[in-house]
Amino acid sequence: MSLAKYEVFSTIVELGSLTRTAEKLRLTQSAVSHAIASLESEWGFTLLTRGRAGIGLTPNGACVLKHVRDILQRSELLKQEVASIQGLETGTVRIGTFTSISTQWLPGIMKRFQAEHPTIEIKLLEGDYDEINDWITSGAVDFGFLSLTAARPLDIIPLTNDNLLCIVPDESPYREMTVMSLAQLQAEAFIMPKWGKESDLLRIIKINRLSLNIKYEVLEDQAIMAMVKNGLGISILPAMVLYEALDGIHMIGLEGDPYRTIVLAAVSFKHLSPAAQKFKKHITAWLSKQHVSL
């Protein structure tokens, strides 16, 4: 068993590129290719597909990926436990996150954590709810931030509620309203945020049987705000996203005061590595000092 080869395989799947994998692991591209070829020869089947769209997993590669990542996690856990016994502090913590957490919380959390634990490395993977859930389940990250709606059936720690608000352009006839009914949303062109298949907004639409006039589906929050500002439609975004809202848009409360519950999620918090346990405790302590709670 070669952990180095497993690390190459896992990293290629994470990054989707031989070149970026070589750069990240500080290897030559030929060494990366050789590691994959060696695993494929050892196991007797192809792990990766290579095409114009980039590098992907074969069905057999997908079957073994979780086991490979489990072994890498166990190796990291062993390394940290040994270091802890020896009175040392080391390790890597991988965290899945989404944009508003990355901008609002993590800079302050990481600054303080790294001041107290300079030998522990923090790595962030940013994506939508579906991607983060997949990363947690597959072992690509130790734990991640999610909306409660998208966190099932993972182990969770609730952190805070984040209100969902309607945003309209300044010239909108709705701008003087303090609360907008859900039914009124159906009368306007709507810009749908792409948060994932299990988003709070999709849940609200389904529960209330809304039929929205969806003109655009957009991933980036800043792009959604810019499109609303320019009169291309209205949208719904969490208050945390709107802390630095663009001039030219107006925020309106929604009927029923809907919100998303932001949680920490993991396969099991009991089985986190020592370094990941330290960072998890640091997150909740930092949020408490910032008076962020349910």
Secondary structure, DSSP 8 states (H G I E B T S, - for coil): --HHHHHHHHHHHHH--HHHHHHHHT--HHHHHHHHHHHHHHHTS--EEEETTEEEE-HHHHHHHHHHHHHHHHHHHHHHHHHHHTT---EEEEEEE-HHHHHHTHHHHHHHHHHH-TTEEEEEEE--HHHHHHHHHHTSSSEEEEEGGG-TTSEEEEEEEEEEEEEEETT-TTTT-SEE-HHHHTTSEEEEE---TT-HHHHHHHHTT---EEEEEES-HHHHHHHHHTTS-BEEEETTGGGG--TTEEEEEETT--EEEEEEEES-GGG--HHHHHHHHHHHHHHHHTT---
